Amino acid sequence: MQNTAHGPTNSYFERIGPASFAATKHVGGGWDPEEQHIAPALGLLAHCMEVDRRARGVNGLQLTRVSYDILGTFAIGQVGVVVTVLRPGRTIELVEARLSHDGRDVVIARGWFMQTYNTTAIQGVGLNPVGGPGDHQPWNGSQVWPGGFIASLTARRTEVERGRAMAWLRTDTPLVRDEPVSPTATFLGLVDVMNGVAARAENTTVAFPNLDLTAHFFREPRLPWVGLHTSVSFGPTGVGLTTATIHDDDGPVGVVAQTLTVRPM
């Protein structure tokens, strides 16, 4: 599952204006390769919120929670991002970012930024750590999922049982061409694969896309590996839930959850 593209398109997005980006072939989706996989778009929204914060001169705040509502599918092409500060503040801010395609909003994100403090003396983690990337076997997700995004990843994975798995992911494809992107935004550009690395049903017989994604971080993650300790649950009436503890090489960094619409084909 290695990315072999080279040249100027070797990124998920290219900035083409102050608030517009062109998606590349590397964002091709797993349900439909002609549509955008939502994962890079989620990372892009986080990146735009952080770029806006720096442009406003608001320093010392860290992105600690992002909630995304996914309003629909959208084709590979140009997208726009508009950032609005809903709750300004010196120690806490709530920021909204809307991603649009072809004249309509397709993803709405809201992120909480919080002041940093030195809490090293009292830090601790209540989440269970897992083995690192070297403890798991290489996994070729392109054998299960089509699309340029999955093909751009390097992955290692262990399936515990149907609907439960540990996976480690990384990519050499930049989120935005020629722009520095934070580790948090990079993580958010990868975590949406959690639904696919621990699938509870075959994707040829059941569709189970997510309607949303909410991620909480208690510290900034470290690259390059993104670890997902994932569990997927299906209810009896077409609703599912995916949850994951997210890790870097130093241990857990937060948690993520998704609501699924489960549709037998």
JOFEN-V376396 format. One record per backbone hydrogen bond with DSSP energy under -0.5 kcal/mol. NH is the residue of the N-H (numbers start at 0). CO is the residue of the C=O. Records with the same first field share a line. If there is no record, write none. Layout:
NH: CO + CO
This chain:
3: 1
9: 6
10: 8
11: 173
12: 174
13: 21
15: 19
16: 19
19: 16
20: 78
21: 13
22: 20 + 76
23: 11
26: 23
27: 24
28: 31 + 34
34: 31
35: 73
36: 26
40: 36
41: 37
42: 38
43: 39
44: 40
45: 41
46: 42
47: 43
48: 44
49: 45
50: 46
51: 47
52: 48
53: 49
54: 50
55: 51
56: 53
57: 52
58: 56
61: 113
63: 61 + 111
64: 111
65: 214
66: 109
67: 212
68: 107
69: 210
70: 68 + 105
71: 105
75: 33
78: 20
79: 99
80: 18
81: 97
83: 95
85: 83 + 93
86: 93
92: 112
93: 86
94: 92 + 110
95: 83
96: 108
97: 81
98: 106
99: 79 + 97
100: 103
103: 100
105: 98
106: 98
107: 68
108: 96
109: 66
110: 94
111: 64
112: 92 + 110
113: 61
114: 90
115: 59
118: 116
121: 118
122: 118 + 119
134: 131
135: 132
136: 156
138: 154
140: 138
142: 139
143: 140
144: 140
145: 29
148: 27
149: 27
150: 146
151: 147 + 148
152: 149
153: 169
155: 167
156: 136
157: 165
159: 157 + 163
160: 163
162: 198
163: 160
164: 229
165: 157
166: 227
167: 155
168: 225
169: 153
171: 151
173: 9 + 171
176: 12
178: 175
185: 181
186: 182
187: 183
188: 184
189: 186
190: 186
192: 189
193: 190
194: 191
195: 192
196: 192
197: 193
198: 195
204: 201
205: 201
206: 262
210: 258
211: 258
212: 67
213: 256
214: 65
215: 254
216: 63
217: 252
218: 252
225: 168
226: 224 + 246
227: 166
228: 244
229: 164 + 227
230: 242
231: 162
232: 240
234: 238
237: 234
239: 259
240: 232
241: 257
242: 230
243: 255
244: 228
245: 243 + 253
246: 226
247: 250
250: 247
252: 245
253: 245
254: 215
255: 243
256: 213
257: 241
259: 239
260: 208
261: 237 + 259
262: 206 + 260
264: 204
